[in-house]
Every structure is written in C-alpha cells, then in structure tokens.
Amino acid sequence: MKIDSSEIASLIKAQIKGYEGKLETDDVGTVISVGDGIALCYGLDKAMLGELLVFPHDVYGMVMNLDREDVGAVLMGSDREIMEGDTVKRTGKVVEVPVGDAMLGRVINALGQPIDGKGAIECALTRPIERIAPGVMTRKSVDTPLETGIKAIDAMIPIGRGQRELIIGDRQTGKTAIALDTIINQKGKGVKCVYVAIGQKNSSVASFVENLRSRNCLDYCTIVSASASESAPLQYIAPFAGMAIAEEWMEKGDDVLIVFDDLSKHAVAYRTLSLLLKRAPGREAYPGDIFYLHSRLLERACRLNKDYGGGSITALPIVETQAGDISAYIPTNIISITDGQIFLVTDYFNAGQRPAIDSGFSVSRVGSAAQFKATKQVAASLKIELATYNEMLSFSQFGSDLDAATKQVLAHGAALMEVLKQKQYNPYPFTRQVIELFTVKNGYLDKMPTKEIGAYLEKLDSFVETSHPEIIEKLNANKKFDDELMASLKSAVEEFVATR
C-alpha cells in the first residue's frame, strides 16, 4: 500500500490534462524557500486557496497560505530535488478526486488513486475535495433510522440517516469495531459506505478490508487510506476526499454512511502543516481554525429534501481520548459539531461489557426522532433503569444488608447489562433486538443467573421465529406494537418460559 511520489504525479497530471490556458506572468512564480515538505513561493499573485501548483521534477503542491508577499504550499512528494530559485507554475485547478460507482469495492489513497492492486479506476467525473455544505433550505429533518445492528446503540443512542454521531473513547476500547459492525449491518439495506483511515497502520487497514471482504460486504464500500507512513498533506486531505466521494452518491438520491477513523490524527496532521507554515499556535499548539477544519467537513453530512435528490450522508467520526478526558480540546470541538456521541469506557471494556458504552455520557440529539416505534416502546426506560442500577451498585458496596427493593433493582440491572452485551461481527436484526429488550424489560430474566442469559435469549429468538413467525412478520411490516401484537409477544415469551 506504499505510495510512490511518481504515481501521485501521474494522477494529478491526468486531472489537469486539457488545461490549455496560456500562462500569464502571475501564473509563474519562484521558490524562495523549501524544507520539511513546505515551499514558499513568490510571484503567484492570482493563486487560489487549495490550488495545485507544479514544481520541478513532477512534484505537486497545494496552496495553504496566501500571504501578502508569498504563497505557502504543502508538497505531495519529496522536496529533496526542489531548490530555491526553481520555477513553480499554477494549474488553475484545485485538488479533485474521481467519484462514481466505479469507486465501490476499491481501496484508494487520498487522491483517489487505487492501492489495492486491482488496476485503474475508470471514473468519468471528478469533484473538488472542498465544498460548501448544503444550505438549510435544501435539507430535510432526520426521520429514517440508520440501523447499526448493535442493541445498545439502536435502543439507547439511535442514529438517523443524515446524522453526525461521534464515537469517542480511549484507544483499544472498540471504537473501530462499532464502525465496522455498522458497515456490515448495511448489507442489503441500500446504504453505500465510505471508510476513511487517517494515520492508521497499513496492517490495520488491510485487516479492516479483509473483514469486509470475508463477509461479502466490500462491494458497497470504498476505503480511503492515508496511513501513518504517508505525508501530513495526504492525511489532511483524506477525509475531504472521502466526503467528496460520498456527496456524489448523496446528490443522486442514495444514502451513504461515512466513517472517519480518526479525527484526532487528522487534527495532528493539520497542526503539523500549520506550524510548518508558521501559523500562530493556540491551545495545545493547535491553530486557531482547528474548529473550522472539522466543522466544514462534518457540516457536509446531512439529509437532502426531495427537490435536491433526497439522499443523505450519515457521518460517524471517531476521536481518541487520553485517560477518558472528553474535556480536551479536539474532543470538545467535535462534540459541539456533532449531533451526539457514543462514549466508550476502558473499565467496562476490561470488565467484559462489550460494546463498552457508557449510557450516562452517551446521547443522540436527533436519532430518537428516527427510531422505530417498536424499539422506543420497549427501550424508553432503558437509560433510567441503567442509571438507577449503577447508582444502587455503588451504594450497595457499602452495605451488607440490602432490602428486597434494592435487590430487585440490582438483579434487573445486572440482567439489562448482560442483554446489552454483543459479540463483534454479529449485528442483530431489528426484530431480534425488540424481542430481547421486551423480555428483559418485563422482568423475565431477573431471577436467572447472568451467565445463562445469552444462551437463553438465543433459544428464545429461535423459538419465536419458528413457532410464531407471524409476530416477526407483523413487526417487520409495522415497526410498532399495537395491543394485539404486544399480547401475542407476551404470550409467546411466557410459553417459552414455561417450557424451561
């Protein structure tokens, strides 16, 4: 997956092929200093922000600073052969990436170049990586669920199509696993997926791709990789390239899921470029516009109304915290941009509670409007019950003699926590989630040893599916409970309980 600068040069050459405008005097400049992948150029008075520049030896750069006396550009190749006094030329074009259905099933770099060994990608269209987000009048409110297949999320922190939901937590707490399971669960649901790996190890990206391929999920996915071994400019533009690819499908009326893994490393790449360009450092050495960096990226995720195609982009940005500190600079910035967060806790993960979601800190600000009514009916009190359980659990550690009511709360809470456990690569269909949540909500599992609950629920799901298929059919058709369906499910569960 290693990228050669000559390959980048050939790709950009193809993008600007056909540009026949005659170069004016202000279309040609001179390199006045170069180093650390940054070139300062004099004489490019009409250069645009984000424009491609051509340096000697087929090295390309992107304009990032427009100062009064010079232009600062970041180089997308080696700066070893570029010298002071070299000529630099404008191209008149900003950085673009190929877009279209040919991207599906492919692994590409930040410039849209294939790195999966499957040959060239034939795309007729390209899009600029930077674009103004859709306006308010073009948008539609979020009212359709994006099912993750993860019980704890679909029940307590539901995500709607067009929403931006942050996944946040320390390293090795299962953030990428949640994103991967969500992508796997989109199989057959008509949702295209884009996964952007920023600053990840090549082996991690290869493992992610193989997991999708082995489950026949790669054909509706595009993987954009700017690995840790690549330059900061490529890591910087990777999420914008992924968003440009997703926007093409959204404007055609498709629903798209995009995952940014992770924006902490994206912020570090941008900080690197900014400090080398001598921009003023602020808090934690990040530049003052770091908030704008991520807001102009994530604001492009939305749901369009029917007049504009009716498509959507659902964004799942991932942010890594240090020792669970969500009050750090980058986490607070992105929390304020997104429509909620899924907070993962190391202690839960180490204790075997997976996914390790903290129901107190996790929230979805718009997803409940898109949640299936049946899920809402069986999970409305879930967060309160878990909060009560956690409070009682802390209190009970200091007392040995507990009253019956406290014991009941603890038993019910322990059963809830067990029901919310779920194995990786095993997303649940909507009906299975509803049946299991209904069973635990009504206390059928409170007196059962927690170790037996998982196997017991699997048998219950199988029983309802085989003996009472009409319940599954009605749930799938209506997505809600009426009195008759609720009574039927209760009767089926009690019938199963009586035989055990």
Phi, psi and omega in degrees: 000005182289138184260132177265138182298331179292327177292319177299317181299317181293325178294314182292326176302317180296324181294322185261009179296139179096354176284110188245010179296139181287136180289126174270178183296327181273007173266357180235134180227186183232138176284123180256341172199150180210143179166149180056031178079010181240134177237131173261130186236140180249142172101358180265070188294332184257013181297142179260153174294129181086002182286148175279135174243147179255121177256167176300160177064031176058035174262135181248151178226166179236131181290126177234342177234132175241090179266170183295321186261333185212174178240131177262128182232143174263138186267139180260025177202191182288143178259011186295323185264000179269130185238158172300138181094350178293153179275139176233141185238147173281155174250342183077006181233144175272170181295128180232158175232149174294146179224162178130176184294341178296343179285341183294138179079009185244155172248123186231165174269185186294344179259008178085012181271133183294138178230021182255003178075016182260011179093182184291156176256123182269098178238129180278337186248150170230160178225143172297143181287334178258135181204146179290138181295151178303143180285169183299321185288343179270352186265163177232149180293152181284120181218007180238128182290146165255103185286126178271339184081001179257118187306311186298326181280309182297333181274315188255329185230059188297147181245133178256158178290121185106001182269162173240110184241118182281136171252117189227143179168172178293170178294149179060043174243004175098024181293310179295327180298321178296316179297318181295315179297323178295319178295316179300323183288348179278358180300125179079004182256003177075022179252122175277148185234140174235125178246121181251114179262117183245117176070019179273161173290146179301324180295324179293318179294317179298321178295319179298314181297319181294323177299319178291316182296318183293340179254014179056039181249359186284339186288348175245018183237151169234130180252121176253120185240124169235089191286173183297336181279352182268165186289158180301322178301321180290323176293327180292317186273348185304309181295328177292324176295317178299319179293323178296320177297317181293323182297326179301317180288320180301317183287347173270000178100006181272158173263134184231141171247127178236133181244129176252111186236096357226162185282347173297314180289329176297318179296322178295319178298318180292321177299319178302311180297318184294319180292322177293331177276004177064034171282150185294126177282148177238225182298133181054028179069005175284150178287164184295338183263020181295328177294317180296327179305309185277332180291320181288341174281307188283335179294343179285347176275123183194182171242126181273152176280173187298329180295339181246022174109333176075010179279177180211154168236120174259123184254132173241082175288144178246136178228135179263131178258164175251116180055038176070018184275094179277359178268005176292171191296304184294314177304315181294322177302310187284329174301321182285341179273325188274174184258026180142169180216150173253110187260121181257138188243133181299319182298318178296316182299314181291335179276359178093005178274097184231129003294144189273059187272129174272108185290341180284316181275341183276141182205149171238119187278341180230344188296331181296336176290339182254001184287142175301140184296326179297318178296318180297323182294326183262350185238007185300323184264006188298314182296319180295318180296320178292322178297317178297318180298313181296323178293314179295324181296318177295319182293320186291342179293339183259358180230140182264329183257104183256143178282169186297321182296318179294318179300322179294317178298317181294319180294317180294318179296320178296321177294320178300313181299323180291321180294327183281353175289144182205138179284154178289156181060027183223060179294142183264140172292159183307316185294321180294320177300314183297316181297316182292320179292323176298317183296315181285327180298323183268012169082013182288344184251001188296327184263005183268142174301134187300329181294338183266351188295317182302310181293323180297317181293324177298318178292323178296314179302315180296321180297312181296320182293323183270320185271333181227061183296339180295331178294315179298317181297316181293321178296317179294326183283317188258336182061019178206161178263131161256179184299321183293315181292322178298317179294322179296316180293320178298317179296319180294317180295317180293325175298319178291317180299321182294335182270356182255000000 
